Amino acid sequence: MKRAAILGTGSALPVRCVTNAELALTVDTTDAWIVERTGIRTRYIAGEGETTATLAADAARRALDAAGIVPVDIDLIVLATATPDQTFPASATKVQAMLGINDCVAFDVAAVCSGFLYAMSVAESMIRAGSARTALVIGSETFSRILDWKDRGTCVLFGDGAGAVVLGAVDGPTDGGHADARGVLATKLHADGRHNDLLYVDGGPSTTGTVGKLRMKGREVFRHAVTNLASVMGEVLAIAGLTTDDIDWLVPHQANARILDATARKLGLSPDKVVVTVTDHANTSAASVPLALDVAVRDGRIKAGDIVVLEAMGGGFTWGAAVLRW
């Protein structure tokens, strides 16, 4: 049996960084209002020539370099995004072409902010099954292009960016948390479509024929997020045979600082073990978990042997978590 392990990480951000003060010039808001409610101070906004696919390809190149893997070794690309370059083909195939990979399995996954967890679970399953050996798993978004910039309740929350990991097959036992070998120990995913009207885009090719704008009922989403994230983390730790005490690092979806704090308190987890990047990047949807993971790997916080938990919740609702031994 093979298990899947992260061999390298990478991330990419647009050139333009937008501060709260700059945003307040065009939106009815202030730096103090945004920081108090979200913890966000800056976000990156895609400009001309910067798309979900170009950001994804840049992040992928950095992950490949970190892993010491050349593009032709990749046999699977799973790209998580809610903002693809086109309705079709999949943006993953554009990334494939940008990387110079002539043939591999390539497709998109749409699970909004949980997309990277969904994509990683799919890739990990394919590696364990032997249908892939080395995969690029990417989360990439350009949410700035589906925001209503007159709605201060949503437009201040989001940013653009991409994060990627190289997931590769490694030898070792697959008995969850009892194995000492590095790799993915467990994943757990959920969805509940009854909550569509709490976080959604009010358009689409099958309904209005337009792209639409993001709409959200923030208080209801907050309540569901804290409950669901704490619950799924308990589930995935139990599958891996671990407890909260075993966690070295939690890398959560970077929705806002209040959700991160509330989830950590509900779990009884020290804030010192939570990777927080929402201050600098805002909510980058499917990109937020791999982007935050790359930051913590590159600054040396995450080290070999660490138990790392990834978690996210997004529109749908969808939510999930994964446990890794680094």
C-alpha positions in Angstrom: 0.0 0.0 0.0 1.1 3.5 -0.8 0.3 6.6 1.2 0.2 10.2 0.0 2.6 12.8 1.4 3.1 16.5 0.7 6.5 16.8 -1.0 6.5 20.6 -1.5 4.4 23.7 -1.2 4.1 26.9 -3.1 1.9 30.0 -3.3 1.3 33.1 -5.5 -0.3 36.5 -5.0 -1.3 39.2 -7.4 1.0 42.2 -7.7 -1.5 44.8 -6.3 -1.8 44.9 -2.5 -4.8 46.9 -1.3 -4.9 48.3 2.3 -8.1 49.0 4.3 -7.3 52.7 4.0 -7.2 52.5 0.2 -10.4 50.5 0.2 -12.1 53.1 2.3 -11.6 55.6 -0.5 -14.3 53.9 -2.6 -16.3 51.8 0.0 -18.3 53.1 2.9 -16.0 51.6 5.6 -12.9 52.4 7.7 -9.7 50.6 8.6 -10.9 50.4 12.3 -14.2 48.8 11.3 -12.6 46.1 9.1 -9.9 45.2 11.6 -12.3 45.0 14.6 -14.7 42.7 12.8 -12.4 40.6 10.7 -8.8 41.1 11.6 -8.0 41.9 8.0 -5.6 44.7 7.1 -4.6 44.0 3.5 -5.6 41.9 0.6 -4.3 41.3 -2.9 -6.4 42.0 -6.0 -5.8 40.5 -9.4 -5.0 42.9 -12.2 -4.9 42.7 -16.0 -3.4 39.5 -17.2 -3.7 37.9 -13.7 -6.3 35.1 -13.6 -7.1 32.0 -11.6 -5.1 29.9 -13.9 -2.0 32.1 -14.1 -1.9 32.4 -10.3 -2.4 28.6 -10.0 0.5 28.0 -12.4 2.8 30.3 -10.5 2.0 28.6 -7.2 2.4 25.2 -8.8 5.9 26.1 -10.2 7.0 27.1 -6.7 5.6 23.9 -5.2 7.4 21.8 -7.9 10.7 23.6 -7.1 10.3 23.0 -3.4 9.6 19.3 -4.0 12.5 18.9 -6.5 9.9 17.6 -9.0 9.9 18.4 -12.8 6.5 19.1 -14.4 6.7 16.0 -16.6 6.6 13.8 -13.5 3.1 15.1 -12.7 0.3 12.6 -13.7 -2.6 14.4 -11.9 -3.7 18.0 -11.5 -6.7 18.8 -9.3 -7.5 22.5 -9.1 -10.0 23.8 -6.5 -11.7 27.0 -7.6 -15.1 28.8 -7.6 -13.8 31.4 -10.0 -12.5 29.5 -13.1 -11.1 31.4 -16.1 -13.9 30.0 -18.2 -17.1 28.0 -17.8 -15.2 25.3 -19.6 -12.7 23.9 -20.2 -11.4 23.3 -16.7 -8.8 25.8 -15.6 -6.7 22.8 -14.5 -6.1 22.0 -18.2 -4.9 25.6 -18.7 -2.4 25.1 -15.9 -1.3 21.9 -17.4 -0.5 23.6 -20.7 1.3 26.5 -18.9 3.5 24.0 -17.1 4.3 22.2 -20.4 2.8 18.9 -19.3 1.6 17.2 -22.5 -0.7 14.6 -20.9 -2.0 14.0 -17.4 -5.4 13.8 -15.7 -6.5 17.4 -15.0 -9.8 18.6 -13.7 -11.4 21.3 -11.4 -13.2 20.8 -8.1 -15.9 23.3 -7.0 -16.5 23.3 -3.3 -15.8 27.0 -2.6 -13.7 27.6 0.5 -13.5 23.9 1.2 -12.3 23.2 -2.3 -8.7 22.5 -1.4 -9.7 19.9 1.2 -12.0 18.3 -1.4 -9.3 18.4 -4.0 -6.6 16.9 -1.7 -8.9 14.1 -0.6 -9.6 13.2 -4.2 -5.9 13.2 -5.1 -4.9 11.3 -2.0 -7.5 8.6 -2.7 -6.3 8.3 -6.3 -2.7 7.9 -5.1 -3.6 5.3 -2.5 -5.6 3.4 -5.2 -2.6 3.5 -7.6 -4.2 5.5 -10.3 -1.8 8.4 -9.8 1.6 8.7 -8.3 2.5 12.4 -8.2 -0.2 15.1 -8.1 -0.5 18.9 -8.1 -3.3 19.9 -5.8 -4.0 23.6 -6.1 -6.4 26.2 -4.7 -6.7 29.3 -6.7 -9.3 32.2 -6.7 -10.0 35.6 -8.2 -12.9 36.4 -5.9 -12.5 40.2 -6.6 -14.2 39.6 -9.9 -17.5 38.3 -8.3 -17.7 40.9 -5.5 -20.3 43.6 -5.2 -17.9 46.5 -4.4 -20.8 48.5 -3.0 -21.6 45.9 -0.3 -19.2 46.6 2.5 -20.4 43.5 4.4 -18.7 41.2 1.8 -16.3 43.1 -0.4 -13.9 43.9 2.5 -13.6 40.2 3.4 -12.0 38.7 0.2 -8.8 38.7 -1.7 -7.2 36.8 -4.6 -4.4 34.3 -4.6 -3.3 30.7 -5.0 -1.6 27.9 -3.1 -0.4 24.5 -4.2 1.1 21.3 -3.0 2.8 18.4 -4.7 1.3 15.3 -3.3 3.3 12.1 -3.9 3.2 8.4 -3.2 5.5 7.3 -0.4 6.0 3.8 1.0 4.7 3.2 4.5 1.9 1.8 6.5 -1.6 3.2 6.2 -3.0 2.6 9.6 -3.8 6.2 10.4 -2.3 8.0 13.4 -0.5 4.8 14.7 2.0 4.9 11.8 5.2 6.9 12.1 5.6 7.5 8.4 4.8 11.0 7.0 1.8 11.6 4.9 -2.0 12.0 5.0 -3.4 10.1 8.0 -7.1 10.9 7.5 -9.6 13.1 5.7 -13.3 13.8 6.3 -15.7 15.8 4.1 -19.3 17.0 4.5 -21.9 18.9 2.5 -25.4 20.2 3.3 -27.1 21.9 0.4 -30.0 23.1 2.5 -28.0 26.3 3.3 -27.5 27.5 -0.2 -29.1 30.9 0.5 -26.7 31.8 3.3 -23.6 32.0 1.0 -23.9 32.0 -2.8 -23.4 33.8 -6.1 -26.7 35.2 -7.5 -26.0 34.1 -11.1 -24.8 31.4 -13.4 -25.0 30.2 -16.9 -27.9 27.8 -16.2 -30.0 30.4 -14.3 -29.4 34.1 -15.2 -26.9 33.6 -17.9 -24.6 36.1 -16.0 -21.7 35.7 -13.7 -23.5 37.2 -10.7 -22.1 38.6 -7.4 -21.3 37.0 -4.0 -24.1 37.3 -1.4 -23.7 36.2 2.3 -25.6 36.3 5.5 -22.6 36.7 7.8 -24.0 35.9 11.2 -25.6 32.6 10.1 -22.5 31.6 8.3 -20.4 32.3 11.4 -22.6 30.2 13.6 -22.5 27.2 11.3 -18.8 27.6 10.7 -17.7 27.4 14.3 -19.9 24.4 15.0 -19.1 22.5 11.8 -15.4 23.0 11.9 -15.0 21.9 15.5 -17.1 18.9 14.8 -15.3 17.7 11.7 -11.9 18.2 13.4 -13.1 15.9 16.1 -14.1 13.3 13.5 -10.9 13.4 11.5 -8.7 13.2 14.6 -10.7 10.2 15.8 -10.2 8.5 12.4 -6.4 9.1 12.7 -6.4 7.8 16.3 -5.3 11.2 17.7 -6.6 13.9 20.0 -6.4 17.7 20.1 -3.4 17.4 22.4 -1.5 15.7 19.5 -1.9 18.7 17.2 1.3 20.7 16.5 -0.3 23.1 14.0 -3.8 23.9 12.8 -3.9 25.5 9.4 -7.5 26.7 9.0 -9.5 28.4 6.3 -8.7 32.1 6.7 -12.3 33.4 6.8 -11.9 36.0 9.5 -10.1 36.3 12.8 -13.2 35.9 14.9 -14.0 32.4 13.4 -10.4 31.3 13.9 -10.5 32.4 17.6 -13.9 30.9 18.3 -12.9 27.6 16.7 -9.7 27.3 18.6 -11.5 28.1 21.9 -14.2 25.5 21.2 -11.5 22.9 20.6 -9.4 24.0 23.6 -6.5 24.6 21.3 -3.8 27.2 22.1 -3.9 30.2 19.7 -0.1 29.7 19.4 -0.8 26.5 17.4 -3.0 28.2 14.8 -1.5 29.5 11.6 -3.1 32.9 10.8 -2.6 34.8 7.5 -6.1 36.4 7.2 -4.5 39.7 8.4 -2.4 39.9 5.2 -4.4 38.0 2.6 -8.1 38.3 3.7 -10.3 35.4 2.7 -9.0 33.8 -0.5 -11.6 31.0 -0.5 -10.1 27.7 -1.9 -6.6 29.2 -1.9 -6.6 30.1 1.7 -5.5 26.8 3.3 -2.7 26.0 0.9 -1.5 29.6 0.9 -1.4 29.6 4.8 0.3 26.2 4.7 3.0 27.5 2.4 3.7 30.5 4.6 4.1 28.3 7.7 6.3 25.8 5.9 8.6 28.5 4.5 9.0 30.4 7.7 10.0 27.2 9.5 7.1 26.7 11.8 6.1 23.4 10.4 8.8 20.8 10.7 9.3 17.1 9.9 7.3 14.9 12.2 4.7 17.6 13.1 1.0 16.7 13.2 -0.8 19.2 11.0 -4.5 19.6 10.7 -6.1 21.4 7.8 -9.8 22.5 7.9 -12.3 24.7 6.0 -15.9 25.5 5.4 -17.5 27.2 2.5 -20.7 27.8 0.6 -22.9 24.9 -0.1 -22.4 24.4 2.8 -19.3 22.2 2.3 -16.7 21.5 5.0 -13.9 19.2 5.8 -10.6 18.5 7.5 -7.4 16.5 7.0 -4.7 15.3 9.3 -1.1 15.0 8.1 2.2 13.9 9.6 4.8 16.3 8.1 
